[in-house]
Amino acid sequence: MRRRLLLFTVVALVATSFVGVRYAGLWERIRPTTYEVAVELADSGGLFERAEVTFRGVTVGRVDELEFRTDGVVAHLAIEPAWRIPSDLAAEVHNRSAVGEQYIDLVPRRDAGPYLAAGATIDRADTSTPVDESELLLTIDRFLTSVPRDDLRTVVDELGTAFDGAGKDLQKILDGSATILQEARTSLPALRRVLRDGGTVLQTQDDQSTVIASFLGDLSTVAGVVGDQDGDLRLILRRGGPAAQETAALFEDLQPSLGPLLGSLADLGQITFDRIDGVEQALVALPYALASARTPGRDGLAHFSFVEALTPDPCRQGYVPAGRWRSPNDLTQAPMSDDVGCAEARGTIPRGSASVSERSYVGSGSDDRGRAAVIGPVDGPGDFRSLFTAPLLTR
């Protein structure tokens, strides 16, 4: 009997010790195996002592003590040292179920250190608590009582009228929505690319917002002008049909000769381009020539004279001598001489091919190849160029 009592006593002591060590936390009181972290809360949010502390879904400690203050609550957490928890985190109080059982979840903002250590404090700005159930119920009650009953009855009646007999149509809408969702799921990669690239498009629109606003303002002005001229535009559109038909018939009649004409214009344009400097000089001097045309006019008559002061001798060197010229009656074929040409010194014959200078331009300074501008001299009233330059020099 004594052995049984002794055995029962030993078993009871072992069980009591196990319960005290495992559940009552006596061993932690004697020899702490955790470190303490303080969490400042605006209110407890239903938190209680011995509540779990989780980190990424894993229990890493418990709430050791709740310290109530005039401005809030401080929860003292006992964290197991085996876990490395970043100090840059948020402490969130959650409900594990609808009946309560709150816990603290530590949500890190980054994975790198520094890490939590003994004596660390999580500020109130980095904490959150769930909405109080009583406050939630009161808010819902206030919302429901704020809805006028007569208006709510009207809305319900109208909804009943709107959906009465529309079951098949609603079924078609739901079926079509399922098809749309299936197509969207199939096109998910393309939709992701559109959303990703949409940021670039929107950023471009934001950068060009000033230009777009200016364009829309100008477009509004144009629309206003078009609105003011509405009657004239309607008249043009009403009478434009016959005019368009006549224009189409004209182009159809001109079609056989229009192609050669455009080809000839291309040649004319090339010739003009090759002589663009002279054309530019003529356009520059033409207004002054027209202005000076009134100067020699007297009694309804134009008085002017041309004085030819340049009488150069013709070039003879380099050509066939007069004694070797062929008779006009000699009709036999003879080889063509390709070495015939003026051999006089450069500048002797101004109109000779040897005196042809490079293309020049009108203006001041030099062109992109460093050639100086060509400006004709004024030799006096007897020179024909004074007809163009006299209005510039005499007032």
C-alpha positions in Angstrom: 0.0 0.0 0.0 2.8 2.3 0.9 4.5 1.6 -2.5 1.3 2.6 -4.3 1.0 5.8 -2.3 4.7 6.6 -3.0 4.3 5.8 -6.7 1.1 8.0 -6.9 2.9 10.8 -5.1 5.9 10.6 -7.6 3.5 10.6 -10.6 1.6 13.5 -9.2 4.7 15.5 -8.6 6.0 14.8 -12.2 2.6 15.7 -13.7 2.4 18.9 -11.7 6.0 19.8 -12.6 5.3 19.2 -16.3 2.1 21.2 -16.2 4.0 24.0 -14.4 6.9 24.0 -16.8 4.9 23.4 -20.0 1.8 25.5 -19.5 2.3 27.8 -16.6 5.7 29.0 -17.8 7.4 28.4 -14.5 10.7 27.5 -16.3 10.6 30.7 -18.2 10.2 32.6 -14.9 13.1 30.8 -13.4 15.4 30.9 -16.5 14.0 33.1 -19.4 14.5 31.6 -22.9 12.8 34.5 -24.7 13.5 38.2 -25.2 10.9 41.0 -24.7 9.6 43.4 -27.3 7.1 46.2 -26.5 4.2 47.0 -28.8 2.4 50.3 -28.3 -1.3 50.1 -29.2 -4.1 52.7 -29.3 -6.4 50.0 -27.6 -6.1 46.4 -26.9 -8.4 45.3 -29.7 -9.5 42.4 -27.6 -6.0 41.1 -27.1 -5.3 39.1 -24.0 -2.3 37.7 -22.1 -0.9 34.4 -23.4 -2.2 35.3 -26.9 -0.1 34.0 -29.8 2.5 36.1 -31.7 2.9 34.9 -35.3 5.5 35.7 -38.0 4.5 34.7 -41.5 1.9 32.3 -40.2 4.3 30.6 -37.6 4.0 31.1 -33.9 7.1 32.8 -32.6 6.0 33.9 -29.2 3.2 35.0 -26.9 1.8 38.1 -25.2 3.5 38.1 -21.8 1.8 41.1 -20.3 -0.7 43.9 -21.1 0.2 47.3 -19.6 -2.7 49.8 -19.6 -1.9 53.5 -19.8 -3.9 56.6 -20.0 -3.2 57.0 -23.7 -3.3 53.4 -24.8 -2.0 49.9 -24.2 1.5 48.4 -24.3 1.7 44.7 -25.1 4.9 43.1 -23.9 5.8 40.2 -26.2 8.0 37.2 -25.4 9.7 36.3 -28.6 11.7 33.1 -29.1 15.3 33.9 -30.0 15.5 31.2 -32.7 13.6 33.5 -35.1 15.3 36.4 -36.9 12.5 39.0 -37.4 13.3 42.3 -39.2 12.8 45.4 -37.1 11.2 47.3 -40.0 7.7 45.8 -39.6 4.1 46.4 -38.7 2.3 44.7 -35.7 -1.3 43.9 -36.6 -3.9 42.6 -34.1 -6.3 40.1 -35.9 -9.3 37.9 -34.9 -8.7 34.2 -35.6 -12.4 33.5 -35.6 -15.8 35.2 -35.3 -15.9 34.5 -31.5 -12.6 36.2 -30.8 -9.2 34.6 -30.1 -7.1 37.5 -31.1 -3.4 37.3 -31.9 -0.6 39.6 -33.0 0.8 39.1 -36.5 4.3 40.6 -37.2 4.4 41.7 -40.9 7.9 42.7 -42.1 8.3 45.4 -44.8 11.6 43.9 -46.0 13.6 40.8 -45.5 17.0 42.3 -44.5 18.2 43.4 -41.1 18.4 45.0 -38.6 16.4 42.5 -36.6 14.4 42.6 -33.4 16.3 42.3 -30.2 15.6 42.5 -26.5 14.2 45.8 -25.4 12.9 46.8 -28.9 9.7 48.9 -29.2 7.2 48.9 -32.0 5.7 52.4 -32.3 1.9 53.0 -32.4 2.2 54.3 -35.9 3.3 50.8 -37.0 0.4 49.0 -35.3 -3.3 48.3 -36.1 -6.2 46.8 -34.3 -9.5 45.3 -35.6 -12.7 47.2 -35.6 -14.6 46.8 -32.3 -17.7 44.6 -32.8 -19.9 46.9 -30.8 -18.8 49.9 -32.9 -19.3 47.9 -36.1 -22.9 47.0 -35.1 -23.6 50.5 -34.0 -22.4 51.8 -37.4 -24.5 49.3 -39.3 -27.5 50.2 -37.2 -27.0 53.9 -37.8 -26.7 53.2 -41.6 -29.9 51.1 -41.7 -31.9 53.6 -39.6 -30.7 56.5 -41.9 -32.4 54.9 -45.0 -35.9 56.2 -45.4 -38.4 53.3 -45.4 -40.7 54.7 -48.0 -37.8 55.3 -50.4 -36.4 51.8 -49.7 -39.8 50.3 -50.4 -40.0 52.2 -53.7 -36.6 51.0 -54.7 -37.5 47.4 -53.9 -40.8 47.7 -55.8 -39.0 49.1 -58.8 -36.3 46.4 -58.7 -39.1 43.8 -58.6 -40.7 45.4 -61.7 -37.4 45.7 -63.5 -36.4 42.0 -63.1 -39.9 40.6 -63.3 -39.9 38.0 -66.2 -36.3 38.8 -67.0 -34.9 35.4 -65.8 -33.9 34.2 -69.3 -32.3 37.5 -70.1 -30.3 37.4 -66.9 -29.3 33.9 -67.6 -28.0 35.0 -71.0 -26.1 37.8 -69.4 -24.5 35.4 -66.9 -23.6 32.9 -69.6 -22.1 35.7 -71.7 -20.2 36.9 -68.7 -18.8 33.4 -68.2 -17.7 33.4 -71.9 -16.1 36.8 -71.5 -14.2 35.7 -68.4 -13.0 32.6 -70.2 -11.7 34.7 -73.1 -10.1 37.1 -70.7 -8.4 34.2 -68.9 -7.1 32.9 -72.3 -5.9 36.4 -73.2 -4.4 37.1 -69.8 -0.7 37.4 -71.0 -1.8 40.0 -73.6 -3.9 41.9 -71.0 -0.9 42.0 -68.7 1.2 43.4 -71.4 -1.4 46.0 -72.1 -1.6 47.0 -68.5 2.2 47.1 -68.2 2.7 49.1 -71.4 -0.3 51.3 -70.4 1.8 53.0 -67.8 4.2 54.2 -70.5 1.3 55.5 -72.6 -0.2 57.3 -69.6 3.1 58.8 -68.6 3.6 60.1 -72.2 0.1 61.6 -72.1 1.0 63.3 -68.7 4.2 64.7 -70.1 2.4 66.1 -73.1 -0.6 67.3 -71.1 0.2 71.0 -71.9 0.4 70.3 -75.6 -2.8 68.2 -75.5 -4.6 71.0 -73.6 -3.4 73.6 -76.2 -4.5 71.3 -79.1 -8.0 70.8 -77.5 -8.3 74.6 -77.0 -7.4 75.2 -80.7 -9.8 72.4 -81.7 -12.6 74.1 -79.7 -11.8 77.4 -81.6 -12.0 75.6 -84.9 -15.3 73.9 -83.9 -16.7 77.3 -83.0 -15.7 78.8 -86.3 -17.2 75.8 -88.1 -20.4 76.3 -86.1 -20.5 80.0 -87.0 -20.1 79.1 -90.7 -22.7 76.3 -90.6 -24.9 77.8 -93.3 -22.0 78.3 -95.7 -20.7 74.8 -95.1 -24.2 73.3 -95.8 -24.4 75.3 -99.0 -21.0 74.0 -100.1 -21.9 70.5 -99.3 -25.3 70.8 -101.1 -23.7 72.3 -104.2 -20.5 70.5 -104.1 -21.8 67.4 -105.8 -22.1 68.8 -109.3 -18.8 70.6 -108.8 -17.1 67.4 -107.8 -18.6 65.6 -110.8 -17.3 68.3 -113.2 -13.8 68.2 -111.5 -13.7 64.4 -111.9 -14.7 64.7 -115.6 -12.0 67.3 -116.1 -9.3 65.1 -114.6 -10.6 62.2 -116.7 -10.3 64.3 -119.9 -6.8 65.5 -118.9 -5.6 62.0 -117.9 -4.0 61.2 -121.3 -1.9 64.4 -121.3 -1.5 64.9 -117.6 1.3 62.3 -117.3 3.5 63.9 -119.9 2.7 67.3 -118.5 3.9 66.3 -115.1 7.0 64.7 -116.6 7.8 68.0 -118.4 7.2 69.9 -115.1 9.8 67.6 -113.5 12.3 68.6 -116.1 11.4 72.2 -115.7 11.9 71.9 -111.9 15.3 70.3 -112.4 16.3 73.2 -114.7 15.0 75.7 -112.2 16.9 73.9 -109.4 20.2 74.1 -111.4 19.7 77.8 -111.8 18.2 78.5 -108.4 20.7 81.2 -107.6 19.7 83.3 -110.7 16.0 82.7 -109.9 16.6 83.9 -106.4 18.5 87.0 -107.6 15.7 87.8 -110.0 13.0 87.5 -107.3 15.1 89.7 -105.0 15.6 92.4 -107.6 12.2 92.2 -109.3 10.4 94.4 -106.7 13.0 97.1 -107.0 12.9 96.9 -110.8 9.1 97.4 -110.7 9.5 100.2 -108.3 12.1 101.9 -110.5 10.0 101.4 -113.7 8.1 104.6 -112.8 11.3 106.7 -112.7 11.9 107.0 -116.5 8.2 107.3 -117.3 7.3 110.8 -118.6 4.3 111.9 -120.7 3.0 108.4 -120.8 6.1 107.1 -122.4 9.0 105.1 -121.0 12.4 106.6 -121.7 15.4 104.2 -121.4 18.5 103.3 -123.4 20.9 100.4 -123.5 24.7 101.1 -123.9 26.8 98.2 -125.1 30.3 98.8 -123.8 31.6 95.3 -124.1 32.7 94.2 -127.6 35.0 91.2 -127.2 36.7 89.6 -130.1 35.5 86.1 -131.1 37.7 83.2 -130.0 39.6 81.7 -133.0 42.4 79.7 -131.3 41.6 76.0 -131.0 39.2 75.8 -134.0 39.8 74.6 -137.6 41.6 77.3 -139.6 39.7 79.0 -142.4 41.9 77.4 -145.1 40.9 73.9 -143.9 37.1 74.4 -143.8 35.1 71.9 -145.8 33.1 72.9 -148.8 29.4 73.0 -148.3 29.1 70.9 -151.4 31.2 68.1 -149.9 28.6 65.5 -148.7 30.9 62.7 -147.9 31.1 61.4 -144.3 34.0 62.6 -142.2 35.1 61.7 -138.7 34.0 63.9 -135.8 36.7 66.0 -134.2 36.3 65.9 -130.4 39.3 68.2 -129.6 37.8 71.3 -131.1 37.2 74.1 -128.6 38.3 77.6 -127.5 41.9 77.5 -126.4 42.1 81.2 -125.4 43.3 82.0 -121.9 40.7 81.9 -119.2 38.8 85.2 -118.9 39.5 86.4 -122.4 36.1 85.4 -123.7 33.6 86.0 -120.9 30.9 83.9 -122.6 33.2 81.0 -123.5 32.8 77.6 -121.9 36.2 77.9 -120.3 35.1 80.9 -118.4 32.1 79.2 -116.8 32.4 79.7 -113.0 31.0 77.5 -110.3 27.5 78.0 -109.1 27.2 80.9 -106.7 24.4 82.2 -104.5 23.0 85.6 -103.6 23.5 87.0 -100.1 26.2 87.8 -97.7 28.9 85.7 -96.1 29.6 82.3 -97.5 27.8 79.1 -98.2 28.4 75.6 -96.7 31.4 75.1 -99.0 33.1 78.4 -98.1 32.3 80.2 -101.4 31.8 83.9 -101.1 28.5 85.5 -102.1 28.3 87.1 -105.6 27.1 90.7 -105.6 27.1 92.5 -108.9 28.9 95.9 -109.0 27.2 99.2 -109.9 29.0 100.9 -112.7 26.9 104.0 -112.8 23.7 105.2 -114.5 24.9 104.1 -117.9 24.9 100.4 -116.8 21.7 98.4 -117.2 22.1 97.0 -113.7 21.3 100.5 -112.3 17.8 99.8 -113.3 17.6 97.3 -110.4 19.9 99.0 -107.9 19.0 102.6 -108.4 16.0 102.5 -106.0 18.2 101.1 -103.3 20.9 103.9 -103.7 18.7 106.9 -104.4 15.9 108.3 -102.4 
